[in-house]
Amino acid sequence: MGGVPARRIAADYAVSGRRAVRVTLVAAAGFYLFRYGLDRPVAATYALFASVALGGLARIPGTGRQRAATALRLLPVCWLLVAVGTFLSVRTWSAVVGMLAVGFMLGFAAVGGPRPAGAAPGLQLLYILPSFPPYAPATLGERLAGTSTGLALFIAAEALILPEPGPPSYRARAAHAGRTAAHCAALLAAPPYALTGPDIRAAGESSRSLRPLTVPEAERPAGPGVRDRALAHTGLATRTLLSRLAQLPVPPGGEPGSEVTAVLRAVAGLAAATADCLGNGPSPVTPYEHLAVARAHLSAVSAAPAPARDPAPGAPAPTGGPAPGTPATAGDLASGTAATAGDPAPGTARAPDFPPAVLRRHAAVLEIADAALTMATAADLAVHGRRAAVPVAQGRFWYAGTWTPLLWWHRVRGHAGRRSVFFQNAVRIALALTAARLVAGVDTLPHGFWATLATLTLTRTTMDETWHTIRLALAGTLAGALVTAGTLSLAGTDTAVYAVALPVWMLFAFTVGPVKGVGWAQGLFTVLVALVFAQLAPPTWRLAEVRMLDVLVGSAIGAVFGLLAWPRGAHDELRQAAAELLRRAAEIVVATGASVAGGGAVTAPSGVSGHRSLHRAVVLAESAYAQFQSEPTPFGGMPSRTAARRVDWQAALMAGHHTLWGSVRLLAPPPAGLGRSAADSVSGLGDRVAGRMLLISAALDPGADTPAGPVPLIDPALVGSAAEPPGAPRLYYATVSWLDSLLTDLTRIARAGPEPGPGPHPP
């Protein structure tokens, strides 16, 4: 079995077998009810294909109850598709135009998350079926009755027959990770003020459990609404918190100050309260306020007047903010008026007896506090929506008060361009289906519905995968056609034989096909459709010939559009998206370093966390990465595909997230500026980090005239540059900590190595 464990095959058969039982019961019940009970062959056809569309062709993720809920919400859409397809079939040109529009809209619906994406192929089938002749609007009632019956039976079967155990939800995973963070923070607040090896491993496992690749599709918070966005935000903040806790250095001298201990204890309390909130508990308002006050105390611990600092040239005098030594409130922190990222209150600085090691640890603890506060706010939004009680910072949580249709518009607009893989997929499948419908209408292809269905099921996101799929599908269809011809020749017009064989063959086909692959699936489905149509009209062995011709036509159309429309799928797009992300991140790093060094003299533009272009680059790179992960490497695939999988794309995405979060944290409120030596150090380090981002982006996506050269793992210019300038404030250490985390991400990308692409290839 090609090295695939037998246990895995058995598990796959168990999953497909349960689905096959449900689909077979529903499809057979609806078909026989209308065909033989009520003598309504049109309704029988639609009852069968409605259940096959959402139960067999669609791949709606989740448990049976989750799929049933999704199908119930899609009922009005299904009725609309059947009605529109019925009326547009009056002329070939109207059916073709409708196919183009509907095909694109259903394909582009994937921007709404895994459930719309999984349902899209089934919904396409529900439009394809009525868009072919005969033009019979008088039968619309029968068509809708059959569709409604098939879908109602499907919903009931998914909810009640052979229920499946549900995996832990993303909220449950986030709650578990929050409790792990609370445990780690409590350990760090008590002797020996360090985590053990098992504690660090537990933090790492909890963090990995929140990565999208480890979460079942149905549980991923991928929708555009407030709760889904906030839940995704919760996962990212929780992963950041766990990472910061695991990396917190041991206190110099063996014991932290009382302010540090108070912050860590407050973090533990807030993390535990956030976990309870994610389990449908109350909003963590009180623990949030406790941490906000403790954080403000640590930020202002050096209330003594600071030694005079040499201001950066042109830096404005600090204004606003709480008075020296005055703790900020939770509302100040939420609105962005309190000191952040380790910057003390304006007019204060560190006391001269704080060594650099202590200041570095203070900066790390303040980042931990920021991550915990962000996690709590996001979790409250995820659970309670716009009724959340925790103060919300509008910059970071820009979506909190936004109207839901506007959030959908943000998502659609973000993917409305040729750089979005969702847009590419929608264009590819819409054009292929339109061409299939045009060929079927102009050439009056017998059973042209089958040709369009073949185009739908065989078109893939890469040319290699499409061609591999087509070869297997044609071989399977040929075998199925031979079996069909023999069956029709032997059974003739005896419909009782086909009626008895249909459910048995359907159960076998839907159990074996998904496990054995596309060749088996096409061959088994060829026999299946023959058993269905033999009960609707007098059959002949030529039905097998027609089926083979239709699949051949549909395959050819799929191959053509697979070749013409982005033939390498997410491969090229991921390279370009990751490179663009790093270029945008480099701009933000330079602007942030200049703002921190110059005391707000250079400030990033406002709007959507202050970095709209980088935010959009992260979104596009994440969608390209998600599709790239779902595209299997073809047998005999290109070497560049293998090389591409060696690149640590996750590190590139994390670099984008870290750039966004760190920059927002450092620039809100506008910083008061650094001394000359500290400003020069931060500016130089920021420029080096930005330059390295540009170097790696050029290695990932080289141009035709990009000079070839190796990308060293460590920037040699940074060696020996870690010496702290004398008198540096906390803001300096917070900025350096942020830039160090970006260097870690970039080192991971460089270690994986660049991939070959057009133009000169770096080694």
N, C-alpha and C positions, 0 to 999 in steps of 0.2 A: 504493500500500500504506500510505496514511496517514502517510507520512514515515518509516516503519520501514526501515532500510537493508536492501537485498537480501542483503548478506552475513550479517546477523543472521538473516534468515528461513532462509537456506540452512543456517546452523549449527543452528537449531532443528529443521529437518527431519532433519538428520543425527542429532541426539540422539534424536528420537522414532522415526526409522527404525530405529535399532539396537534400541531397546526393542521396537518393533513386530515385528521379525524374531524376537526371542527369544520374545515372548508368543505369536505366531502358531504357531511351531514346537511349542511346548510344549502349547498349548491344542488344536491340531489333532491332535497325536500322541496325547494322552490321550483325546480325544473319539473319534477313529476306532478306537483300540485297543479300547475298551470297547463302543462302539456297533456296530461292524461285525465286529470280530475276536472278541469274547467275548459279544456280544449281551446286554450289560448296560447298558440305557439310563440307569438311575439312576446307576450309577458313572460313565458317560460325562458326564452332566450335572455331577456334582460335580468331576470331573477338569478339565472346561473352566472352570467358574466359580472353582475354586480358583486356577488360574493367572491368570485374568483379575482376580481379587480382589487378589492381591499384585503382579501385574505390570502391570495396567492401571489399576485404581481407586486402589490405594494409591500413595503417593508417598514411598517410603522413600529418603532421601537417601544419596548416596555412590556409589562405583563398583560395578560388577557383583559383585565379590567381597565388598564390604561388605554389599550387599543380600542376597547369598546367605547370609552369616553371620547376618544378622538374621533371615531367613526360617527358617533352621535352628533358631535358638533359639525361634522362635514356633511350631514344629510342635506341641508339646503343647497350647498355647493353642488352635490351630486344631482339634485333635481334640476338646478339651473343648467348644468352641463348637458344633461339629456335633452332638455327643452331647446337650448340654443343649437345643439348639434342637429336636432330634428328639423328645425326650420331653415338652417343654413344649407342643408343638403339639397335644396331646390335646384341649385346650379353648381357646377364644378367650381367656378370662380369664387362664389360665396363660401363654399365649403373650404376652399384653399385659404382664403383670407381668414376665415374663422380658425382654421388649424394653426396658422401662423400666430395669431393673437393669443389664442387659448394656450397653445403649446409654450409660448414664451412666458406667459403669466404663471402657469402652473410650474414651469421649471424654475422661475425666479422666486417662487414662494419658498424655496429652500432658505432664503435669508431669515425666515421666521423661526428657524430652529430645526432640530432633528425630526420632529413629528410631521410638520408640513413637507419636509424633504422626503421622508419615507412614504408619505401618502401620495406624492405627486404622480408616480407611474400609474397607480391604480386610477387616479382621477383622469389622467390622460386617456386611459382605456375607456372610461365612461363617456368621454366626449367622442372618441374615435368611432365607437360602435354606431351611434345614431347619425354620424355625419356621412355615411355611405348610403347609396340608394337601397331600397326605393324611398322616394320622397313621399312620406305618408304622414302628414300632420294629424290626420284623423286617428292614428294609432298612438298619439302621444299619451293618452290616458292609460292604455295598456302598458306602454313603456315605463311610465312613472309607477304604475302599480307593481310591475315586476321588479323594478329597481328598488322600490320601497320595501317590498316583501323580502327580497334577497338581503338588503342591508339590515332590516330589522332582525331577521334570523341570524345574520352574522354577528350583530351586536349582542344578542342574547347568548349565542354560543360562546363568544369570546369571554363573556362575563361569568358564565355558569359552568361550562363544560371543561373538564380537566384544568382547573385553575393552577397557576404557577406561583411559586413563592416569589415575592418581590425582593429585589436587592435593597440594601440600605439607601435611603434617599440622600441627596446632596446635603440637605439640612442636617440629617443625622450624622453624616461624615464630618461636616463642619463643627457640629456640637462635640463630637468625640475629639476632634483636633483642638477645640477650645479647652476642653478639660485637660488634655495633655499639656497645653500651654500653661494652664493654671498650675498644674503640678510642677512643671519646670520652673516657673517664676517663684513658686513657694520655696523650692529647694535653693534657688539662687539668693533668696532673701534670708537664709539661715545658714549657720556654719555647716559644712566648710565652704559655702558660697560658690559651689561648682556642681556641675552635672556629672553623673557617672556615665560610663559607656552605654549601659542599657537605656538610660534616660535619653541620651542623644540619639540612639537608634530608634527609640519609640517616637521621638519628635520627627525624625526623618520619615518614618513609616506613615505617621499621621499626615505629614505634608504631602507625601506622594499619593496618598489616598484622595487628595483634592485635585490632582492633576486631571485634566479632561480625558487624557488617554486611558486612565485607569477607572473612569466612571462610565457605567452603561449609558448609551446615547439618551435613553428616555429620562435619565436623572440629571443630565447636564443642564445647568441654567443658561440656556443659549437664546432665550426669547428677548424681544426688544422692550418688554414692559418693565415697570419700576421694580417689581419683586425679583424678576429674573436677573436684571442688571445688578441689583443690590446683592443678590445671593452670589453671583460671580465675583462681585467686589469683596464679599465676605471671605470667599475662598482665597483670593489673592492676598488680602490683608492677614488672614490666619497663617498662610504659608510664610509670609514675610515675618510675622511675629515669631513663629517657631524657629525660623532660620536665625533671626537675631538673638533669640534666647540661647540657642545651641552654640553660637559663636561668641557669646559674651566673655571677655577675658576675666581671668581671676583677679580679684582686687589687689592692687599693690599694697604690700604691708599685711596682707592676709585678712583684712576686715574693711568693708565698705563704710562710708559715712552713713549717718542716720537718714539723710535725705534719700540716698540711693536705696537703702533698705525699705523706706516708706513707699517709694515708687514701685519697687518690685512686688511688695505685698499688695499694693493697690492694683497692679497689673494682674496678679493672681486672682484677686477678688472679682475684677471686671471680666476676666476670661471665664471664670466659673459662672458668673451671672449671664454672660453672653451665651454660653452653652445652654443654660436653662431657658433663655429667651428663644433660642432656636428650637427647643423642644416645646414650643407653645407656652412658654412662661411669660412673666411680665417684662416690660422694657427695663433694661439695666440702668436706670437713670441715676440712682444713688451711687452705685459703684463707679459710674462714669464721672460723676462730680468729684468723688474722692480722688480718683486718679488725676483728674485735671488739676486739682489743688496741689496734690503731691508733686506733680510734674512742674507746676509753676514755682513751687518752693525750691526744687532742685535747680531750675533754670536761674533763679535769683539768689542762689545760696551765697554768692559773693556780693553781699549788699554793701560791703565797704567801698568807699570811693576808689576808683581804679586809678592806677598811674596814668599820667598823660600819654596818649597814644598819638603817633604821627598819622594824621588822616591821609587817606589816599587823595591824590591831586584831583580837585574838582568834586569831591564827595560832599553831599549836602549834610548839614548838621542833623543829627537824629531828632525826630520830633514824634510826639504821640506816644501811645502805649502807657502801661501802668507806671506809677511812680516807682522810683528805685526801692527795691525791697518789698514792693506790694505784690502779693500773689494774684495771679490772674484767675478769673472765674471760669467755670465750664462754658458759659456763654461766650466769653472772650475767645476761648480756644476754638469753639465751633465757628464763630464768625470770622476768625482769622486775625483778631486784634491782639491776641496774646503772643508772647515770644514763642518761637518754634525752632525745631531742629537744633536745640542747644544754644540758641542766641539769648543771652541774658537781657533783662529789661533795659531799655535805653538808659544810658547814663551809668550803667554798672558794668563791671567786667570781673574777671577772675581775680581773687586775691593772690598776691605774689607767692604765697606758700603752697599753691597747688602745682605739683609737678605735672609734666606732660602726660605721664601714664594715667594719672587720675583724671585729667581732662578728657583723654581718649575714652576712658570707661564711662565718664559722665555723658559724653556724646552718644555712646552706644546705648546707654540706659534710656536717654531721651528718645532715641529712635524706637526703642522697644515700646515706650509709652505711646508714641505717635501711632505705631502699628496697632496697639491694643485699642486706642480710642477710635481709630478708623474701623477696626473690626466690629466694635460694639455698635457704632452708628450704622454700618452696612447691614449688620444682622437685624437690628431693629426695623430698618426699612424693608428687609426681605420678609420679615414675619408680619409686620403691621402696616406696611405700605405707607400711604400718606398720613396715617394716624400715628406714625412713630413719635415717641416722646423724647428720645435723645436728640439734643441739638444737632442740626445738620449744617455742615459747611457747604454752601452753594457752589463754590468752585470745584471741590473734589466730588461732590454728589450733585452735579448739575441737573441730573435727571429726576431728582426727588420730587420737585413740584411741577414737572412737565406733564402736560396732557398726553394720554396714551396714544392717540392718533399722531401727535407730533413726534413721539418716540419712534413709532413705526416709520414716519417720514424720514427721521434721522437715519434709521437702519437702511431703508431703501435707497436714499440718496448716497449713503456711503458706499453702496455696491453698484450704483448705476454708472458703470464705466467699464471699459474693456480690460482694466487691470484686476477686476474682481472675478474670481473663479465661478462665483454664482452666476454672474452675468454671462460669462463665457459658456457655461453649461446650458443656460437657458437659450442662448442664441443657437448653439449647436443642435440641440434637440428640436427646437422650433423649426429651424430650416430643414432638418432631415425629415421631420413629419410632414411639413408642407410639401416637400418634393415628392414624398411617397404618395400623398393624397393627389397631387397633380398628375403623376404618372398613372395612378389607378383610374382617375377620372378621364383623362385624355385618351388613354389606350383601352378604356373599358376593360381593365384587367379583371378576370373572374375572381371573385372573393378578394378584391383589393384590400378589404379590411385586414386580411392576414398579412399582406405585404407591409401595411403601415404598422401592424402589431410587431412584426419582425424588426422593423426599423427602431421601434421604441425599445424593444428588449435587447437588441444587439449593439446599439451605439454606445460606445464607452468614451471615457474622458481623454484617452490617449490613443494614438493611431496604432501603436504596438498592441495594446490590449484589445482594441476593436478588431484588428486583423486576426489575432489569436482566437478571440471569441467567435468570429465568423467562421473560421475553419472548423472549429469544433461543432458549431451549430449546423453547418451544412452537412457534415458527416452524420450527425445525429438525426437531422431531418431526412436524409436519404434512407437511413436505416428505418426510421419511423414510417416513411412513405412505403417502403417495401412491405412492412408488417401491415400497414393500412390496406394496401392493394390486395394482399392475400386475404385479410379479414373480410373486406367488402365482397370479394369474389366468392368466398365460401358462404357467407351469411346471406348475401343478396339483399332482398327487401324485407326480411324478417325482422321487424323492429323490436320484437321481444328479446332477441339476442342482444341487441345493442342496449336495450333498457337494463338488462341484467348485468351486462359487462361494464356499463358506465361507472357506477359507484366503486366497483372493485378496482378498475383501472385508475380512477381518479385518486383513490387512496394510495395506490402504489406510486403513481406519478408524483404526487405532492410530498410523499415521504422520501423517495429515492432521488428525485431530480435536484432538490436543493443541496444534497450532500455530494452527489456524484459529479455535479458540474453542469455547465451549459449544454454540452453535447447530449448528455442523457436527458436533460430537461426538455430540449427541443424535440428529440425523438419521441419521448413519452407524450408530450403535448400534441404532437402531430397525430398520433393515434387517438388522443382524447377528443380533439375537435372533430375528427371523423366520426367518432361514436355519437357525438352530440348532433351534428348536422345530418347524420343518417336517420335520425328520428324526426327531423323537421322536413325533409324532402327525400324523394326516392334516390338512393345512393348508387353510384357506379364506381368502378375501380379508378376512373379518371380523377376522382376527388383527390387521390394521393398525388397525382401528377400536378394538379392545380396547386396543391399545398407546397410542393417542392418549388414550383415556379415562383410563387409568391414570396417564399422565404429567400430565394435567390435574388429577387428584385429588391426586397427590403434590405438584405445584407449589402448589396452593391451600393444602395443609397447611403446606408450607414457608413460604409467604408469611404465613400467620396467625401462626406461631410466630416468624418473623423480625420481625413487627410487635410481638408481645406481650413477647418476651423480649429485653431490652436491644437495641432496634432500631438503635442507633447504634454497636454494636460497641465497639471500644477507644477510640473518640473521646472519649466522656464519661468513661470510666474512666481514660484517660490524664491528662486534666485533673485529675480528683479525686486520682489517685494521686500525680501530681507535686506538687500543692498539699499533700497530706498529708505527703509526703516533706520538703518545705521546712519545714512546721510542726514536724515531729519534729526536723529538723536544727537549727531555731532553739532548741528546748529544750536540745539537747546543747551548742550553742555557749554559751548562757548558763551552764549548769552547769559546763562546762569552764573558761570564763573566771573564774567564781567560785572554782573549785578552785585554779586556777593563782594567782590573786591572793591567796587566803586561805590558801595552803599546805595544802590538803587539808581545810580546814574544811567545804567542801561537795564531796562526792564523788559521781560518778554511780554508780548501782547496779551491782552485779556480775552477770555472766552473759552468755554469748555476746558477747564483746568489750565487755561493759559497757553495751551499748545495744541491747537486744533489739527494742524498738519501732522504732527507726530502721532496724535491719537488715531487719526484715520489710517496712517501707515501701519500702526500696530494691528488695527482691525483687519486690514487687507492681508497682512502677513499671516495672521492667525487663521483666516479662512483658507488661504492657500496651503498652509501647513496641514490643516485638518483634511483637505482633499488629498494632499500628497500622501498622508498616512494611509488613506483608504485605497490608494492605487497600488495593486500588487505589481511587483517586478515581473515583467513578462518572461516566459521561457525563452532563453536566448536573447534577453533584453540587452539594451545598449549599455556599454560600460559606464557611461556617464550617469545612468540611473543608480548603479551600485555606488559610484563615487558620491553622488548626491546624498545617499543615505548615510554616508560616513560623516557628513557635516552635522554639527550639533545645532540644529535649527532652534531647539528649545532655548539654548543659551542666547541666541539672537533675539528671540521674543522676550526673554527675561530682561535683556539689556534695554529693550524699548520700554518695558514696564518700569524698571528701576530708574530710567532717565525721567520718565513722567513723574513718578511719585517723589523722587528725591528733589527734582527741580521745584515742584509745587511746594514741598515742605520748606525748602530753603528761601523761597521768594515770598511767602505769605506769613507775616506782613513784609513789606520791603525791608531788606536788611540795613543795619546802621553803618556798615562798612568795616573794613579792617585797617590795621596799621600798614605802613608801606611795605615792610618786609613780608608780612603775612599775605597782603594782597598780591605781591609779586609771586609768591610761592603758589597761591591758589590759581592765579591766572596761568602760570606756566604749566602746572599740572593739568588744568582743564584743557589747555591747548594741546598738550601731548595726548590726552585721552581722546579728544575730538579727532586729532590727526590719525590716531590708531583706528578709530571707527571708520574713517574714510579709506584707510589702507585696506582694511578687511572688506569693506563694501566693494572696493575695486577688485579684490581677489575673488569675491563671490560672483560678481557680475562684471567681468572685464569688458571694456570696449575694444573696438578694433585697433586702437592705437595705445592701449594701456600697456606700459612697460611691464615685462614679466620679472618677477622677483620673489624670493621667499618671504613669508610672513613669520618673523621670529615670535616664539612663544612669549617672551618677556621683552618689553621695550628697553633696550640698553640705556637709553637716556634717563630712565627713571631709577636706575641703580644708584644708590647713595643719595637720592633726593628726598629721603623721608625725614630728614632732620627738621624738627619743629623750629620755626623762628621764635626768638625770645619775645615773651609778652603776648603770645597769640591768644585770642579769645576763644570761647567755645564754638562760635560760628565757624571758625577756621577748622576745628577738629570735626565738626559735623559735615562740612563740605568735603574734607579729605576722606572721611569715612565713606561718603557717597561715591566719590570718584574711585576709591579702592574697590568698592563692590562692582562698579562698571568694568574695571580692569579684569576682575575675576571672570566676569561673563565673557569678555572679549578673549581672554586666554583660553577659555573652553572652546570657543569657535575656532581659534587659530590652531589649537591642538588637534581638532578634528580634521583640519586641512581644507583648503578650498577645493571646489569641484571644477571639472573641465567645463568650459562654456565657449561661446564664440570668441574668436580673437586669441591672443596669446594666453597660454595657460601657465599660471604660476606653479611651481613644483609643490 
